[in-house]
């Protein structure tokens, strides 16, 4: 982080885990914690409502004043504002995602690592763990991720 701090991004298991409170289950979002001591000590874990909390590994990097996050969204882009309501999502988009909502692999951007927007859909199919990296000399990013084939049990 600017000033030498470290930000930790984590998936949300949505339940009590060791010393963490069960209240994290209230938000279907990612979790984060900051350290100003290089990771020797950490501020309390906080919820990040602007990033979806699909129980899946994601990837966050900081590059030239912008932050990038990749991971599955769980909702089709056109369903985001209405949370999957039949009124604004087609039957195809309301189908349950394969493997615990791990679908609609996307990339988000942030200027501060806290407030996220500008989601870009990478793949609408069932996806999994991902990594994102800025591509040198461009404003583009590369995303490497798992993709399940129809009828297969794994990636």
C-alpha positions in Angstrom: 0.0 0.0 0.0 1.1 3.6 -0.3 3.4 4.4 2.6 4.7 0.8 2.9 1.6 -0.8 4.5 0.3 -4.2 3.5 -3.4 -5.1 2.7 -4.6 -8.7 3.0 -7.6 -9.9 1.0 -9.4 -13.0 2.0 -12.4 -15.1 0.9 -15.2 -15.1 3.4 -16.1 -18.6 4.8 -19.3 -16.9 6.2 -19.1 -18.4 9.6 -17.1 -18.4 12.8 -13.5 -19.4 12.1 -11.2 -19.6 15.1 -11.3 -16.1 16.7 -13.3 -14.4 14.0 -16.9 -13.4 14.8 -19.9 -15.2 13.1 -21.1 -11.7 12.0 -19.0 -12.0 8.8 -21.8 -14.2 7.5 -24.0 -11.1 7.3 -22.1 -9.9 4.2 -21.6 -12.0 1.1 -18.4 -10.2 0.5 -14.6 -10.4 0.7 -12.7 -9.7 3.9 -9.6 -7.5 4.4 -7.1 -6.4 7.0 -4.3 -3.8 6.9 -0.9 -3.8 8.5 1.4 -0.8 8.9 4.2 -3.0 10.4 5.0 -5.2 7.4 2.7 -7.9 8.6 4.0 -8.1 12.2 0.6 -6.9 13.5 -2.8 -6.3 11.9 -5.8 -4.1 12.2 -9.1 -5.8 12.8 -10.5 -7.8 9.8 -13.2 -5.8 8.0 -15.9 -6.7 5.4 -15.5 -5.3 1.9 -19.1 -5.0 0.6 -18.0 -3.8 -2.9 -16.4 -7.2 -3.7 -18.5 -10.4 -3.8 -17.8 -13.0 -1.2 -17.9 -16.2 -3.3 -16.0 -18.8 -1.2 -13.2 -19.0 -3.7 -9.6 -17.8 -4.0 -9.2 -14.5 -5.8 -6.3 -12.3 -6.7 -5.5 -8.7 -5.8 -2.6 -6.6 -7.1 -1.6 -2.9 -7.0 -0.2 -1.4 -10.2 0.6 2.3 -11.0 -2.0 3.8 -8.7 -4.7 1.3 -9.4 -5.8 -1.9 -7.7 -7.0 -4.9 -9.6 -9.0 -7.8 -8.2 -10.1 -11.0 -10.1 -12.5 -13.6 -9.0 -15.9 -15.2 -9.6 -18.9 -12.8 -9.1 -21.7 -15.4 -8.7 -24.2 -13.2 -10.5 -24.5 -12.4 -14.2 -23.6 -8.7 -14.9 -27.2 -7.8 -15.8 -28.4 -9.3 -12.4 -26.1 -7.3 -10.2 -28.5 -4.4 -9.5 -31.5 -6.6 -8.8 -29.8 -9.5 -7.1 -31.1 -12.2 -9.5 -34.7 -11.0 -9.6 -36.7 -12.7 -12.3 -37.9 -9.2 -13.3 -34.5 -8.3 -14.8 -32.7 -11.5 -15.4 -33.4 -14.1 -18.1 -34.0 -17.7 -17.2 -30.5 -18.5 -18.6 -28.9 -16.0 -16.3 -30.8 -17.2 -13.3 -29.6 -20.8 -13.6 -27.6 -21.7 -10.5 -23.9 -21.5 -11.0 -21.8 -24.7 -11.0 -19.7 -25.4 -7.9 -20.9 -23.0 -5.1 -21.6 -19.9 -7.3 -18.1 -19.9 -8.8 -19.0 -18.4 -12.1 -18.9 -15.0 -14.0 -15.2 -14.6 -13.6 -14.6 -10.9 -13.5 -12.0 -8.2 -12.9 -12.7 -5.1 -10.7 -10.7 -1.9 -10.3 -10.1 0.5 -7.4 -8.1 3.6 -6.8 -7.8 3.0 -3.0 -8.1 -0.8 -2.6 -11.3 -0.3 -0.6 -14.0 1.0 -3.0 -14.3 -1.3 -6.0 -16.1 -0.7 -9.3 -15.7 -1.0 -13.1 -16.3 -4.8 -13.1 -15.4 -6.4 -16.4 -16.7 -9.9 -17.2 -14.0 -12.3 -18.2 -15.9 -15.6 -18.5 -19.6 -16.4 -17.8 -19.1 -20.1 -17.3 -18.1 -22.0 -14.2 -14.7 -20.8 -13.1 -12.4 -21.1 -10.1 -9.1 -19.8 -8.7 -7.6 -16.9 -10.6 -4.6 -14.6 -10.9 -4.6 -11.1 -12.5 -1.6 -9.2 -13.7 -1.2 -5.8 -15.5 0.2 -6.2 -19.0 3.3 -4.1 -19.4 3.0 -1.0 -21.6 -0.8 -1.2 -21.8 -3.8 -0.5 -19.6 -4.9 -4.1 -20.2 -4.7 -7.0 -17.7 -4.1 -10.7 -18.1 -6.2 -13.2 -16.1 -5.3 -16.9 -15.6 -8.1 -19.0 -14.1 -9.7 -22.4 -13.8 -12.5 -23.3 -16.2 -14.8 -26.3 -15.9 -16.0 -28.0 -19.0 -19.6 -29.1 -19.4 -20.1 -32.6 -17.9 -16.7 -32.7 -16.1 -16.4 -33.1 -12.4 -13.3 -30.9 -12.0 -11.3 -28.2 -13.7 
